[in-house]
Amino acid sequence: MTLTGGPSLPQERKLVTSIPGPKSQEMLARKNAAVAAGVGVALPVSIVAAGGGVMVDVDGNSLIDLGSGIAVTGVGNSAPAVVEAVTAQVQQFTHTCFTVTPYEGYIAVAEKLNEVTPGDHEKRSALFNSGAEAVENAIKIARHFTKKNAVVVFDHAYHGRTNLTMGMTAKNMPYKDGFGPFAPEVYRVPASYPYRDGLTGAEAAQVAITQIEKQVGADNLAAMIIEPIQGEGGFIAPAEGFLPALQEWATANKVVFILDEVQTGFARTGDRFAADHEGVVPDLITTAKGIAGGLPLSAVTGRAEIMDSAHAGGLGGTYTGSPISCAAALATIDTYEKENLAARATEIGAIITEFFAELQKNDDRIGDIRGRGAMMAVEFVESGSKNPAAALTSAIAKHAANEGVILLTCGTYGNVVRFLPPLSISDELLREALQIVADALAAN
């Protein structure tokens, strides 16, 4: 498969200094003196260029990128079509505020989202800036439409860092600790976690539904929102049948069913959207991250009667649907389609799965290999048990960083390594990075 990638950077891992190098350390000192301490960094290197499957730091080190800026640069960093579209838009105008004087780019993105998101019903879209903002507006819309208040979320969920979305997020540190009180009328129920609960999708759905009916009540419930594969919670793919059962119950009880596809969307899982895997059609879907090739943009798309229920002026914001981000999004979505990047994601997932399945035969600390497409994860446990091995996971990530591989961790228990490479990465670079992870595991 021929991929366009980004700038003409050598697609190689190359270390010319230790990680972080002296210039990156100088930049980190400047960061510590100027940026709020709460803005942490996973890997203290300062990036000056990126493209394909690599990122180059200020010291000249070329690092293999297995994070994509947390699933953002799926089409590759500075993908040529995105750069061209953004450059042309900047030369025309940079801002008007769509709710003051509208422009075609916003409308074209909405039309495209209405076309490509799950379901063939009549849809409407509204654009925002971040994933959390999209989620928050989806809840606003659902409450306005149903005239009900309660919202159901799930164990291990991550939905953002605003006040409402912090309350919807499950993990305390670092997302919620000390930042409360949070918005009321948010209720949490068990999710499907096949590795740990051993339930079928239908069984796990019944556990969740029973708790909703007993503790919340369908008549009080405006919306149910879930990530089709949970992201920060550990890349947990639910058992087959779990999502369809939730959707069926929500529809029967006039509850707005929302899929948060901020991290899973846009070819990442091997389908256009993760919902497509089981043919799930949500009432509303939130998107962001991979939507615009690295520029800030998000959206809520859904059934026309629900989306149109909010009064004029009830949705929007100064920068929502920026013309620059909209130009990037149109080019990005076109790139996913023209380069068949959903198929590329499936190829990446197969390589990762095969690699770790072979390692797992001789190392029972690899507890679970899961995910779909280029959204894969390995859950590490203590040998002979399912006890989370957070220290091992941290050591693996540190070893990989020292060897020039950008590797992200996640999970409620801090014991999951996640793989989110750009879909423009080569097989050779990917395999090299995976071998470094294997070496890290062997060394610990």
JOHU-V265358 format. One line per field, one symbol per residue. phi: phi as a letter, one per 20 degrees, with the letter a starting at -180 (. if undefined). psi: psi as a letter, one per 40 degrees, with the letter a starting at -180 (. if undefined). burial: # if it has 16 or more other C-alpha atoms within 10 Angstrom, else .. A space follows every 10 residues. Layout:
phi=???
psi=???
burial=???
This chain:
phi=.edfmdgfeg ebebddcfdf fgffffffff gfeddgffee cfceddedbb rmdccdefen fddeedcllm meefeoflgg ffgffffffg feadacmgfd cfbfggffff fffffefgnd ffccccdbdc fffffffffg fffffemcdf cdccgmfccq cffffffeee ffeeecgndf fdfemdcdcf eecgfdemef ffffffffff fffeddngfe eebdcbefcf egfpleeffg nffgffffff ffdldfedde dgeefmmgen cgcfgfgdmf dffccdcakf fcmoefabbd caggfffeff fgnfcqqgdf mgffffffff fffffgffel ffffffffff ffffffffff gdbffefbdb oblecdbcee cfgnbdfgdf ffffffffgf ffencecdda ogdmcceddc fgfefegfff ffffffffff fffc
psi=hhidabighh gihhheiihi iddddddddd ddedihdegi idhfihheii ibeihhieee hhihhfdffg fdfdeihfhd dddddddddd ddididhdec hiiddddddd dddddeiiie ihiiihiadi dddddddddd dddddefidi hhiiieihea eiddddddid hcheddheea iiiifhhhii ihgdddeeii dddddddddd ddddddhdee hdihhihdhh cdeefhhiih eddddddddd ddefhhhhhg fddeigedee ididdddefh hidihhibce dffeihiiih hahddddedi iheeiaideh fhdddddddd ddddddddef eddddddddd dddddddddd deheegdhhi aibfgiihhh iiheaehhgd dddddddddd ddefhhhiia ideffhhihf iieeiidddd dddddddddd dde.
burial=..#####.#. #####...## #.###.##.. .......... ..#####.## ########## ########## ########## ###.##..#. ....#.###. ..#.###.## .###..###. ..######## ########## ######.### ########## ########## #...##.... ....###### #####...## ######.##. ##...#.#.# ########## #########. #######.## ....###### ########## ######...# ########## ########## ####.##..# .....#..## ########## ###.##..## #########. ###..#.... ...####### ########## ##...#.### .###.##### ########## ##.####### ######..## ..##.###.# #...
